[in-house]
């Protein structure tokens, strides 16, 4: 299933994509795409629906983030061997974990705001895991039981704030609109191998990132298990799993960063595409 949320900011309704690519309204069945809905029982209920009997959503609508506001928006840093190499960083011995501000959480096609004073705003296409069942101290061999599905995240980053302004990475990762999420959540039964998904990012039509999840250092099951040993993962939480090479910071002979008016377009095989315009904060 491809589950989504559509409508104005703060007034999104739950929906499901039908076989023709149209949206069917789920608001008569569930309140939102949240922790209750994303449980194994909740997803089983949705899978049993006759989509032809659900109301069609006419017209064009804004897409919101594909699941309701999570408790934790978790990110993994330097999780692709080829991305670590392009930034000159050593391969991590353990996953690098940081939290992205929930103020960054945004719809997949919403404008991205370049922060005031920013000189080094950058793009990062990422596979995101969506948790379906609360998880704490989960062994790796059982980790996939806690996964509801996957989606695309753009882990937008301000590199100067991240690395040159003191402290941890959070200042460069949690700016408003820095976490476009969606367009939809694809349930895990439709993605049998999350470790072999092509992914890409274009800026103004120029291909910047062209990678594959097979070069991840720590895979999906490892990450769910690992993070659950440091914090409880709640149903609806998101783990963005890192980015492949091609970010602006790693461009040669010199870095390339985003400018006002540019457009990012990014996607992952089987998970859909996003597009954002860069505007001033």
C-alpha positions in Angstrom: 0.0 0.0 0.0 0.9 3.6 -0.6 -0.4 5.7 2.3 -0.4 9.5 2.3 -1.8 12.6 3.8 -3.2 15.5 1.8 -4.6 18.9 2.4 -3.6 22.3 3.9 -0.9 22.5 6.6 -2.4 21.4 9.8 -5.6 20.1 8.2 -4.3 17.0 6.4 -6.5 14.0 5.8 -5.4 10.4 5.4 -5.5 8.8 2.0 -4.3 5.8 0.0 -3.1 5.7 -3.6 -5.2 3.5 -5.9 -4.0 1.4 -8.9 -4.5 4.3 -11.2 -2.5 6.7 -9.1 -5.5 8.5 -7.8 -6.0 9.4 -4.1 -8.8 7.7 -2.2 -10.0 9.3 1.0 -9.5 7.3 4.2 -10.9 9.9 6.7 -14.1 7.8 7.0 -12.0 4.8 8.1 -9.2 6.3 10.2 -8.5 9.6 11.9 -4.9 10.0 10.6 -1.9 8.0 9.6 -0.4 7.8 13.1 0.9 5.2 15.5 -2.4 3.3 15.9 -2.9 3.1 12.1 0.6 2.0 11.4 0.5 -1.0 13.8 0.4 -4.5 12.2 -3.3 -4.7 13.1 -4.0 -1.2 11.7 -2.3 -1.9 8.4 -4.0 -5.3 8.1 -7.4 -3.4 8.4 -6.4 -1.0 5.6 -5.1 -3.8 3.4 -8.5 -5.4 3.5 -10.4 -2.4 2.2 -12.1 -2.3 -1.2 -10.5 0.8 -2.6 -13.2 1.1 -5.2 -15.6 1.8 -2.4 -13.7 4.7 -1.0 -14.3 8.3 -2.1 -12.1 9.6 -4.9 -10.3 12.8 -4.1 -10.9 15.2 -7.0 -8.5 17.9 -8.1 -4.9 18.6 -7.1 -4.0 18.8 -3.4 -0.9 19.6 -1.4 0.7 16.5 0.1 1.7 16.6 3.7 4.3 14.6 5.4 3.2 11.0 4.9 2.7 10.2 8.6 1.4 12.3 11.4 4.0 14.2 13.5 6.3 11.6 15.0 7.7 11.5 18.5 11.2 11.1 17.2 12.6 12.2 13.8 15.9 10.4 13.9 18.8 10.6 11.4 21.9 8.6 10.8 25.1 10.3 9.7 27.8 9.2 7.3 26.1 5.8 6.7 27.3 5.4 3.1 30.9 4.4 2.5 31.1 6.4 -0.7 29.6 9.5 1.0 32.0 9.3 3.9 34.9 9.1 1.4 33.7 12.2 -0.5 33.6 14.2 2.8 37.0 12.9 3.9 35.4 11.4 7.1 36.5 8.0 8.4 34.0 5.1 8.2 32.0 5.0 11.5 32.5 2.0 13.7 29.0 2.5 15.0 26.0 4.4 13.6 26.1 8.1 14.1 22.7 9.1 15.5 21.2 12.6 15.8 17.7 14.0 16.1 16.2 16.4 13.6 14.0 19.1 15.1 10.3 18.4 14.5 10.1 22.0 13.2 11.9 20.6 10.1 9.2 18.1 9.4 7.4 19.2 6.2 5.5 18.0 3.2 7.4 16.4 0.3 6.8 19.4 -2.1 6.6 22.2 0.4 9.1 25.1 -0.1 12.4 24.8 1.7 13.5 27.9 3.5 17.2 28.9 3.3 18.0 30.1 6.8 19.0 33.7 7.4 22.8 34.0 7.2 23.1 30.7 5.4 26.0 30.2 3.0 26.1 26.4 2.8 22.6 24.9 2.5 22.9 21.4 1.0 20.7 18.5 -0.2 20.6 14.8 1.0 18.2 12.2 -0.5 17.6 9.5 2.1 15.7 6.3 2.6 13.6 6.6 5.7 12.2 3.8 7.9 8.8 4.3 9.4 8.2 2.4 12.7 5.0 0.5 13.2 5.3 -0.9 16.7 7.0 0.6 19.7 10.5 -0.8 20.0 13.0 -1.0 22.9 16.1 -3.1 23.1 15.1 -5.0 19.9 17.5 -7.8 18.7 18.6 -7.3 15.1 17.1 -10.6 13.9 13.6 -9.3 15.0 14.0 -5.7 14.0 12.0 -5.9 10.8 9.0 -6.9 12.8 8.8 -3.3 14.0 9.0 -1.7 10.6 5.7 -0.5 9.0 7.2 0.8 5.8 9.5 3.3 4.0 9.5 6.7 2.5 11.8 9.4 1.0 13.3 12.1 3.2 15.4 15.1 2.1 17.8 15.7 5.0 18.4 19.3 4.1 21.6 20.5 5.9 23.3 23.8 6.5 27.0 22.8 6.5 28.4 25.9 8.2 25.9 25.7 11.0 26.5 21.9 11.2 30.2 21.9 11.4 31.7 25.3 11.9 29.5 27.0 14.5 30.4 24.8 17.6 28.4 22.0 19.3 26.7 19.1 17.6 25.2 18.7 14.1 21.7 19.8 15.2 22.0 23.5 14.4 22.6 22.6 10.7 20.0 19.9 10.5 16.9 21.1 12.3 16.1 24.4 10.6 12.5 25.0 9.7 11.4 22.9 6.6 14.7 21.0 6.5 12.9 17.6 6.6 10.6 17.1 3.6 9.0 13.6 4.0 7.0 11.6 1.6 5.2 11.7 -0.9 3.8 8.5 0.7 4.7 5.7 3.0 5.1 2.4 1.1 4.4 -0.6 3.3 7.3 -3.0 3.7 5.6 -5.9 1.9 6.1 -3.8 -1.3 9.8 -3.3 -0.7 11.2 -6.8 -0.2 14.9 -5.6 -0.3 15.4 -2.1 1.1 19.2 -2.7 0.7 19.0 -2.4 -3.1 17.1 0.7 -4.0 18.3 3.3 -6.6 18.1 6.9 -5.3 18.8 10.2 -6.9 18.7 14.0 -6.4 18.6 16.8 -9.1 19.1 20.5 -8.6 17.6 22.6 -11.4 17.6 19.5 -13.6 21.2 18.6 -13.0 21.8 15.2 -11.5 23.8 15.6 -8.3 23.3 12.3 -6.4 23.0 8.9 -8.1 23.3 6.2 -5.6 21.9 3.0 -4.2 21.1 1.8 -0.7 23.3 -1.2 -1.2 26.3 1.0 -0.2 24.9 1.7 3.2 27.3 0.8 6.0 24.6 -0.2 8.5 21.4 -1.6 7.0 17.8 -1.2 8.0 17.6 -4.0 10.5 20.8 -3.0 12.2 19.7 0.6 12.5 16.3 -0.2 14.0 17.9 -2.5 16.6 20.8 -0.1 17.3 18.7 3.0 17.9 16.2 1.0 20.0 19.0 0.4 22.5 19.4 4.2 23.1 15.8 5.4 23.0 12.3 3.9 22.7 11.1 4.0 19.1 7.4 4.8 18.9 4.9 3.8 16.2 5.1 6.6 13.6 8.7 7.5 14.3 11.0 8.0 11.4 14.7 7.0 10.9 16.4 8.7 8.0 19.2 6.3 7.1 21.9 8.5 5.5 22.7 9.7 2.1 24.8 8.5 -0.9 27.6 10.6 -2.5 26.9 13.7 -4.5 26.1 16.2 -1.8 27.1 19.8 -2.5 29.8 19.7 0.3 31.6 16.9 -1.6 31.7 18.4 -5.1 35.0 18.9 -6.7 37.0 21.1 -7.4 34.9 23.1 -4.9 31.7 22.6 -3.0 28.3 23.7 -4.5 25.5 25.0 -2.3 21.9 25.9 -2.8 20.6 29.3 -3.8 17.3 31.1 -3.6 15.0 30.2 -6.5 16.5 26.8 -7.2 14.5 23.6 -7.3 15.5 20.2 -5.8 13.9 17.0 -7.2 14.7 13.7 -5.6 13.4 10.1 -5.4 13.9 6.5 -4.6 12.9 3.5 -6.6 9.4 2.3 -5.6 9.0 5.1 -3.1 8.1 8.1 -5.3 9.5 11.6 -5.8 9.7 14.9 -4.1 10.2 18.5 -5.4 11.0 21.6 -3.4 11.7 25.2 -4.3 14.3 27.2 -2.3 12.9 30.4 -0.7 14.1 32.8 1.9 13.3 32.2 5.6 
